[in-house]
Amino acid sequence: MDSRKIREIMTDEVTTVTRKDNIYEIAVKMKQLDTGFIPVVEGKKLIGVVTDRDLVVRGYAEKHSGSTSVEEVMSKSIDTISPEDTVDEAARKMAGEQVRRLPVVENGELVGVVSIGDLAVRQKFEDEAGEALSKISEQNQLAGTKK
């Protein structure tokens, strides 16, 4: 068991986008940053996230142009975690929700992101991270999808 706090392992320098951004701009940011996940904020308040999969499934596959608003493709129902929650809780949540990243929110504001990689790389917690990743991969193979 790892009772360290999320605050200790999260990434706190997070690139974000706003409602004003379009899906082309987001795709370019993802390419530049080599990421498939960008939180959408209003001020500092988390209002959604956009994944590379969102861009493909809700964006291009539905024939939206690059100038389409982020609101058309973003995921609005988002699982989050508190910086005061434990690393164990993050691993359970990721496995249970089948996600690889969780926005870290404090008082309604985005303060960071914790990824399954953070669980494995930033600490000696490979078992739980590996178990979470296994469950995510298993479910994705069964469902034929990826989050």
C-alpha positions in Angstrom: 0.0 0.0 0.0 1.1 3.5 -0.8 -0.4 6.2 1.2 1.5 9.1 -0.3 -0.6 12.0 -1.5 -1.3 12.7 -5.2 0.3 16.1 -4.7 3.7 14.3 -4.3 3.6 12.6 -7.7 1.3 14.7 -9.9 2.5 16.8 -12.8 1.6 20.4 -11.9 2.7 22.1 -15.1 -0.3 21.3 -17.3 -1.0 22.6 -20.8 -4.7 23.5 -21.1 -7.1 24.8 -23.7 -10.2 26.9 -23.5 -13.6 26.9 -25.1 -12.2 29.4 -27.7 -9.8 26.8 -29.1 -10.7 24.7 -32.1 -9.9 21.0 -32.8 -7.1 21.8 -35.3 -5.3 24.0 -32.7 -5.7 21.2 -30.1 -4.4 18.6 -32.5 -1.3 20.7 -33.2 -0.7 21.2 -29.4 -1.0 17.5 -28.9 1.6 16.8 -31.6 4.0 19.5 -30.2 3.7 18.1 -26.7 3.5 14.5 -27.7 0.4 13.9 -25.6 -3.1 12.6 -26.2 -4.8 14.4 -23.4 -5.4 18.1 -22.7 -7.7 19.6 -20.0 -10.2 22.3 -21.0 -10.5 25.1 -18.5 -12.5 28.2 -18.0 -10.1 30.4 -16.0 -8.7 27.7 -13.7 -12.0 25.7 -13.5 -11.9 22.3 -15.2 -14.8 22.0 -17.6 -13.7 19.0 -19.7 -10.9 17.1 -21.3 -10.0 16.4 -24.9 -8.2 13.2 -25.9 -6.7 12.2 -29.2 -9.6 9.7 -29.4 -12.1 12.5 -28.9 -10.6 14.3 -31.8 -11.0 11.3 -34.0 -14.3 9.8 -32.9 -16.3 13.0 -32.2 -14.4 15.3 -34.5 -13.1 13.9 -37.8 -15.2 10.8 -37.9 -18.3 13.0 -37.7 -16.8 15.1 -40.5 -16.2 18.2 -38.4 -13.7 20.6 -39.8 -10.6 21.8 -38.0 -12.3 25.0 -37.1 -14.9 23.1 -35.0 -15.1 24.3 -31.3 -13.5 22.2 -28.6 -17.0 22.0 -27.0 -18.2 19.7 -29.9 -15.6 17.0 -29.1 -14.6 17.4 -25.4 -15.5 14.9 -22.7 -17.6 16.7 -20.2 -18.1 13.9 -17.7 -14.7 13.7 -16.1 -13.3 11.6 -13.3 -11.0 13.7 -11.1 -9.0 13.2 -8.0 -7.9 15.5 -5.1 -4.3 16.3 -4.4 -4.9 15.0 -0.9 -6.1 11.6 -2.1 -3.6 8.7 -1.9 -1.7 7.0 -4.6 -3.7 3.8 -3.8 -6.9 5.7 -4.5 -5.6 6.9 -7.8 -4.7 3.4 -8.9 -8.1 2.1 -7.9 -9.9 4.9 -9.7 -7.9 4.5 -12.9 -8.5 0.7 -12.9 -12.2 1.1 -12.1 -12.9 3.9 -14.6 -10.6 2.4 -17.3 -8.6 5.7 -17.7 -4.9 6.4 -17.9 -5.0 9.9 -16.6 -6.9 11.8 -13.9 -7.1 15.6 -13.6 -6.2 16.7 -10.1 -8.8 19.2 -8.8 -8.8 21.3 -5.7 -11.7 23.6 -4.8 -13.0 23.2 -8.4 -9.7 24.3 -9.9 -7.3 22.2 -12.0 -4.0 21.9 -10.1 -2.4 19.1 -12.0 -2.7 15.7 -13.7 -1.7 12.3 -12.5 -1.1 9.5 -15.0 -0.6 5.8 -14.8 3.0 6.5 -15.7 3.3 8.7 -12.6 2.2 5.8 -10.5 4.9 3.5 -12.0 7.8 5.9 -12.6 7.7 8.4 -9.8 7.5 5.7 -7.1 7.9 2.1 -6.3 4.4 1.2 -7.1 4.7 -0.9 -10.2 2.4 -3.6 -8.9 -0.7 -1.4 -8.6 0.1 0.6 -11.7 0.7 -2.6 -13.6 -2.5 -4.1 -12.4 -4.4 -0.9 -13.3 -2.9 -0.9 -16.8 -3.6 -4.6 -17.2 -7.3 -4.1 -16.4 -7.5 -1.1 -18.7 -5.8 -3.0 -21.5 -8.0 -6.1 -20.9 -11.2 -4.0 -21.0 -10.0 -2.1 -24.1 -9.4 -5.4 -25.9 -12.8 -6.7 -24.9 -14.6 -3.5 -25.9 -12.4 -2.9 -28.9 -11.8 0.7 -27.8 -9.3 2.8 -26.0 -9.6 5.7 -23.6 
